[in-house]
Amino acid sequence: MVLKYQNILVAIDGSKEADRAFKKGIEIAKRNDATLLLVHVIDTRTFALIEAYDTVIGDRAEKLAKDMLENYLKQAEDAGLTKVQYEIDYGSPKIRIPRDLAKKHNVDLIICGATGLNVVERFFIGSVSEHITRYAACDVLVVRTDKDSNLI
């Protein structure tokens, strides 16, 4: 049994919990000399609510995701990591992360926030983090935000 992580995926959605997960991911990647993969999945199910889908919306979502991930990439590099990459994907985050992206990148640890930005989805069909823990074939670290303490 290997006790060292080699490929760590951090799910990024712009929430405080995802930011905290990212910071923990940096420290774990440093300790393990691991590759850090930052992932944002653009939830295309939300586009189904728009009667006439306009490609401008998709393009804008991708631009925002790219800007956010490039900012995180720079922070990781500034923290001393050399093996960092990011990926933007489309679909349902709760399916794409554990079933597709983790397998594609041979991930052995997924780090995600306990709650993200999509409150409506969590109310009706469960949280992304809960689904990841249920379906991932690798270890999962669910990070909670402690409002009374500093990050890390």
PLY file of the C-alpha trace (Angstrom):
ply
format ascii 1.0
element vertex 152
property float x
property float y
property float z
element edge 151
property int vertex1
property int vertex2
end_header
0.00 0.00 0.00
1.44 3.33 -1.09
1.22 6.10 1.48
2.25 8.86 -0.88
-0.01 10.73 -3.29
1.25 11.34 -6.81
-1.68 13.01 -8.59
-3.96 15.31 -6.63
-7.10 16.83 -8.12
-8.61 19.93 -6.51
-12.18 20.79 -7.51
-12.47 24.56 -7.95
-15.83 26.35 -8.19
-15.07 29.82 -6.86
-16.44 29.20 -3.36
-14.63 29.85 -0.06
-14.58 26.12 0.60
-12.90 25.46 -2.77
-10.31 28.14 -1.96
-9.56 26.41 1.32
-9.38 23.04 -0.48
-6.90 24.58 -2.92
-4.68 25.82 -0.08
-4.70 22.38 1.54
-3.97 20.85 -1.85
-0.83 22.96 -2.18
0.50 21.75 1.18
-0.32 18.10 0.48
1.26 18.31 -2.98
4.42 19.82 -1.48
4.72 17.08 1.15
4.23 14.36 -1.47
6.08 15.97 -4.39
2.84 15.38 -6.28
1.27 16.82 -9.40
-1.58 19.21 -8.61
-4.47 19.26 -11.07
-6.94 22.14 -10.68
-10.32 21.33 -12.21
-13.39 23.43 -12.91
-16.42 21.79 -14.48
-18.83 24.16 -16.20
-22.23 22.74 -15.35
-23.97 22.62 -18.73
-27.22 21.54 -17.09
-27.76 25.17 -16.11
-27.81 26.09 -19.80
-30.84 23.85 -20.28
-32.85 26.48 -18.40
-32.10 29.05 -21.07
-34.63 28.68 -23.86
-32.37 29.79 -26.69
-28.84 28.90 -25.63
-26.50 31.62 -26.72
-22.87 30.64 -27.30
-21.86 33.92 -25.67
-22.93 32.49 -22.30
-20.74 29.41 -22.75
-17.82 31.50 -23.96
-18.16 33.82 -20.96
-18.33 30.89 -18.53
-15.18 29.42 -20.06
-13.34 32.78 -19.91
-14.25 33.24 -16.24
-13.16 29.67 -15.45
-9.86 30.13 -17.30
-9.11 33.41 -15.50
-9.93 31.83 -12.13
-7.79 28.74 -12.76
-4.85 30.73 -14.11
-4.95 32.79 -10.92
-4.87 29.61 -8.83
-2.08 28.19 -11.02
0.04 31.28 -10.37
-0.61 31.04 -6.61
0.49 27.38 -6.64
3.65 28.20 -8.58
4.37 31.13 -6.24
4.04 28.66 -3.34
6.82 26.57 -4.88
4.97 23.89 -6.85
6.39 23.02 -10.25
3.99 20.27 -11.29
0.69 22.15 -11.59
-1.86 22.11 -14.36
-5.51 22.91 -14.83
-8.41 21.62 -16.84
-11.80 23.06 -17.72
-14.48 20.51 -18.48
-18.20 20.55 -19.25
-21.09 18.57 -17.82
-22.15 17.65 -14.32
-19.31 18.22 -11.80
-20.55 15.40 -9.59
-20.18 12.94 -12.48
-17.24 14.34 -14.45
-14.88 14.72 -11.46
-14.99 11.26 -9.85
-15.86 9.13 -12.86
-14.05 10.77 -15.78
-11.42 13.33 -14.81
-9.98 11.36 -11.88
-9.56 8.29 -14.10
-8.20 10.27 -17.07
-5.43 11.78 -14.92
-4.76 8.72 -12.72
-5.72 10.74 -9.62
-5.11 9.17 -6.24
-6.57 12.02 -4.13
-9.48 14.36 -4.81
-9.82 17.45 -2.63
-13.06 19.42 -2.64
-14.98 21.84 -0.47
-17.82 20.57 1.70
-20.22 23.00 0.08
-19.91 24.94 -3.11
-21.79 27.62 -4.93
-24.83 25.67 -6.10
-27.26 25.83 -3.16
-30.31 24.87 -5.23
-28.71 21.67 -6.49
-27.60 20.72 -2.99
-31.15 21.15 -1.70
-32.78 19.05 -4.41
-30.30 16.35 -5.38
-27.37 16.37 -2.96
-24.00 18.00 -2.88
-21.17 17.53 -5.34
-18.78 16.58 -2.52
-21.16 13.91 -1.25
-21.41 12.43 -4.74
-17.63 12.53 -5.22
-17.04 10.65 -1.96
-19.56 8.02 -3.00
-18.29 7.39 -6.54
-14.56 8.16 -6.58
-12.23 5.20 -6.84
-9.52 7.08 -4.93
-9.21 8.88 -1.59
-11.29 12.03 -1.12
-10.62 14.89 1.28
-13.65 17.07 1.92
-12.58 20.43 3.32
-14.81 22.45 5.59
-14.50 26.16 6.30
-13.89 27.01 9.91
-15.24 30.53 10.25
-13.42 31.11 13.54
-9.90 30.29 12.42
-7.45 31.45 9.81
-6.97 29.44 6.65
-4.46 26.67 7.15
0 1
1 2
2 3
3 4
4 5
5 6
6 7
7 8
8 9
9 10
10 11
11 12
12 13
13 14
14 15
15 16
16 17
17 18
18 19
19 20
20 21
21 22
22 23
23 24
24 25
25 26
26 27
27 28
28 29
29 30
30 31
31 32
32 33
33 34
34 35
35 36
36 37
37 38
38 39
39 40
40 41
41 42
42 43
43 44
44 45
45 46
46 47
47 48
48 49
49 50
50 51
51 52
52 53
53 54
54 55
55 56
56 57
57 58
58 59
59 60
60 61
61 62
62 63
63 64
64 65
65 66
66 67
67 68
68 69
69 70
70 71
71 72
72 73
73 74
74 75
75 76
76 77
77 78
78 79
79 80
80 81
81 82
82 83
83 84
84 85
85 86
86 87
87 88
88 89
89 90
90 91
91 92
92 93
93 94
94 95
95 96
96 97
97 98
98 99
99 100
100 101
101 102
102 103
103 104
104 105
105 106
106 107
107 108
108 109
109 110
110 111
111 112
112 113
113 114
114 115
115 116
116 117
117 118
118 119
119 120
120 121
121 122
122 123
123 124
124 125
125 126
126 127
127 128
128 129
129 130
130 131
131 132
132 133
133 134
134 135
135 136
136 137
137 138
138 139
139 140
140 141
141 142
142 143
143 144
144 145
145 146
146 147
147 148
148 149
149 150
150 151
